[in-house]
Amino acid sequence: MKKKGSLVVFSVILILLFLTACQRQPSPEAEDGSRNVYYGTEGLDMEFENDLPPSKIYDESSLNILLNLRNKGTHDLSGANCRLYLSGYDQNIIRGIDRDKECGQLEPKSTFNPEGGYATQEFNSDIVSLPDYMDSIDQTFLLTSCYEYETAASPVVCIDPRLYEITPTERVCDVRDVSLGGGQGAPVAVTNVGVTMAGKNRVAFKIKVSNVGGGTPFYYGQSIFNCPTNLLPEDYNIIAYDVDMSGASRIKCSPTMGGGQQVKLNNGQGTIYCTFNIAGDSAYTTPLRITLYYNYMDSISEDVEIIKTPE
């Protein structure tokens, strides 16, 4: 009987330990319990409203497309910095659609609005007509979004000017690489920062950048009015960047393109290298401020069958 009671107590302890461990798993929440908005891998989210467009319509009837838009990231989208372009359909069959529109006012997500700004946009046609020799045709409506965006990352790194000195001094931190998972509330993310002490007064960073969204980044200096039809091949996957650290002077960052600090992503990945002169005579932690600038393009599609109206 005593043995059975001990087993019950042991089982309860195991369950409590399991529940405690589960509660300690990382989550996108700040230390004060509020939601960490600088988390996630999305910018503009788009989806068609149910049955708008419908899967089938008769010609000689109107076509209505309703789009739901939400800014799931941390950069403001409003006015001319976010545009929508509708394509993929035969303009001789479906006429009169205003194919190029602004997204509307879409504020970034915040502690007060953790879901981000929401808006809708409509594309309508009252002129749908099949040729006499056709009974039906399938049409694809491709909706492309083109918008300006930024990523802000501030990983805390350990700097130790005396790393290579053999001393009994106790250090407050260890110089090590920093991995950043879950994104920073944008479709392009800083995923890892390598830290190397390059002598007593110099530190080098190897910053990994990844396209973590479902679309394609393109050159920040290119107008979004040229997206998607007038972009050049060399415009794609170009990310401009800036790296700064308090109390340090930047020596150099690379790569550069066209005289500016830009990195080209290959297979969705890129690497930035920066070196800084530092001051101090003991180890300390400090945030490394990394900002990425880019335009972003994404798309969704919906198929509609157009049927000849019976006479």
N, C-alpha and C positions, 0 to 999 in steps of 0.2 A: 504493500500500500504506500509505504514511504517512497519507494522507488518510482511509483507511478506519479506521485505528487511532484517529485523532482523533475520528471520529464515534462510535466505541464508547465512548471515555472520556466524551464529552459526554453520551451517552445515559445512562450510569451515574450521572453527576452529577445529571441531571434526575430520575432515579428516586429518588435519595437525598433530594433537596430535596422531592419530593412526599411521601415517607414522613415526613419531619420535619414538614412542614406538617400532615399528618393527625394526628400525635401531639399537636399543639398545639391541637387543637380543644377547645372547652369541654366539660367533662363533669361529672356530679354527684359529683365527688370532692373531698375536702379536700386541703389542701396536703401533708399527711403521707401521702397515698395512701389513707387510709380513705374509706369512702363518706360523702358529705354527706347526712345524714338529713333536713336541712331543705330538701328538694328534692322536687318532685312535686306533683301536683294532685288527689290522692285522700285520702279519709278512710276510711270503712268500705267495704270491697269485699264484695259478696255474689254468690254463684252457687249454683244448684241442682246437687246431685250428679247425675251421669249416671243417667237412668232413675228418679230419685226426686224428683218423681213420674214414673211411666211415661207414655208418650204415650196408652196405652189401658189400661183396666181393665174388668172385669165388675162389675156391681152385685152386691151381697151379698158382695163381697170387701173386704178392708181397703185403705186408702189410706195410703201412707207418703211423707212429704216430708222430705228431708234438705237442710239449707242449710249451705254452707261460708261462714264469715265470717273476714275478715282486716282488721286495722287497718293500713292502708298509710300512715297519717299520723303526726303527731308529738304528738298529744294522747291522753291515756289514756282508754280506754273500759272502764268496769267498773261492775257493779251497776246502779243505777237511771238512769244517764245515757245508756243506749242501749237502745232497745226495738224489737221487731219486731211487725208487725201483718199478719195474713193476711186477705184479703178477695177479692171478685170472684166467688165461687161461690155456688150456691144452698144455703142451710143446711137446706132441707127435703129435699134429696137427699143431701147429705153432712153428717152430724151428728156432734156430739161432739168437734169439734176445739177445743183451747185456742188461740184465735186471737191472744192477746196475750202475748208473752214477752219476757224480758230477753235481751240479746245474749250475756251471759257476760263472763268476764274477758278483755279484749283490750288488752294493753299496747301503747304506741306503739312505732314502730320506733326503733331506736337503733344505735349503733356495734356493740353486742354482739348485737343482733337486727335487722339491717337489713331483714328482711322484715316485721316487725311481728307482733303477737300473733295467734294463730289459735284459732278455736273452731267448734263445730258446734251446730246447733239442729234439733230435730225437730218436725214437726206430723203427727199421726196420727189416723186415724178408722177405727173398726171397723164403722161403720154407713153403708153406701152403698146407696141403694135408689132405683130409678127407678119412676115411676108406671106402672101397668099399661098405660096407653095410649101409652107411648113405647118405642121400640126402642133409641134412643141419644140422647145429648146431649153437646155440647161444653161444658166448663167451663174458665174461666180462673182461675188462682190468682195473685193479685197480692200480692206480699210487699213491704211498705213498712218501711223503717228510719227511725227518728227518733232523733237523738242530739245531744248537746251537743259543741261543738268550738271550738277556738281556732286562730288563725293568729299566728305570731310572726315578724316581719321586722325585720332590723337593717341596712338599707342604709347604707354609709359615704358621707357627704356632705362636700363641701368648704365650709368657712365662711371668708369673707375680710372682716373688718371694714373693711379699707382698699381695697376693690375699686375704688371710684370715685375714689381719689386717684391722681394722676399722679406716680409715684415710680419711681426705678430699682431699687427693692427686688425681689429675686428671691423668687418665691412658690413654696411647696412643692406647691401644687395649684391647679387652676382650678375656679371655681364653674360647675357644669354639672348638667343633669338626670341622674338615675340610672334606668336601665331594669333591671327585674328580670324575667328570663325563667325559665320552668321551675317556678314556684310555690315555696312554702315548706313543702311536706309537709302540705297541707290543701286542701279543696275551694274555699275562698275565698282569693284571693291579692292581695298588693300587687304591682302590675305596673309602676308608674312613680312616681318622686318628682321633682317639679319644684322647683328651688332658686332663690330670688331674694333677693339682698341688698336689704333695704328700708331703706337708710340704714346708718350706721356701726355701730350697736349692735343691729340687728334683722335677722332672717332670716325669710322666709316660705316655707312648703312647700305644694305642691299634690300630694296623694297620691291616686293612682288605685287603685281597688279593683275586683276582678272576680270573678264567680262562674265558676270554671274547672272545677268538677266537673260531674257529669251530673245533679245534683238541684237542690233549691230550698232556700235558707236561709230561716229564719224567726226571729221575735223571740226574743232570748235570755231575756227575762223570762217567756216563755210556757212552761208545763209541757209536757214531751214526752209526758206522759200524755194530753194533748189532741190529739196528732198520731196519725193524719192527719184524724180525723173532726170534731174540734171546734175547729179553728183558724178565726180570723176573717180576712177579706180583708186587713185592715190589718196582720196579723201577718207577711205574707210579705215577703221581701227586705229585712229590717231587720237591719243590722249595727251592733253597739255597738263602740266603739273607744277606745283610749288611745294617746297619742303623747307621748314623753318624749325629752329629750336631755341628756346629761351636761354640767354646767357652765352650763346655760342655764335661764332661767325662762320658762315658757309664759305668753303673754299671753292667747291665745284660740285655740280650735279650733271649727270649724263644719263641717257643720250640727249642730244639736241637735234632739231630738224628745222631748217629754214630760219636759223638764228634764234629760235625759241626753245624753251624746255618742253620737249614733246617726246613721247615714247610710242612706238608702233607695236600693237599687239599681234602676235603670231599664234594661231590656234587659240585665240582668246586669252593669251598670257603675255605679260611684259615685265621687264625688270628695270628699276631706276637705281642708279648708284649715286650716293652723295657722301662727301667728306666735310667735316666741320673742325675748326679749331675750338678747343674748349679751355676753360679755366678751372681752378680749384685744385686741391691736393688730397681729396678723399672721395670715396664713392658716394654717389647720390642718384636718385631717380628723378626723371623729368619727362614731360610729354614731348613727343616728336610730332609736329603739326604737318600733316600731309593733305593737300587739296588737289583734287583731280577735276579738270574742266573738259567737257566734251558735249557733243550733240548725240542724240540717241534716236534710233529708228526701230520701230516694231510694227507688227501687222497681225491682223486676224482676218478670217474669211468666212463666208456663208454662201451656200449654194441654193439657188431658187430655180424651180422649173416653171417656165412660162408656157401656158397652154392656149391654143387657139380657141377663141370664144365661139361656141356653136351658133350657127345662123338659124 
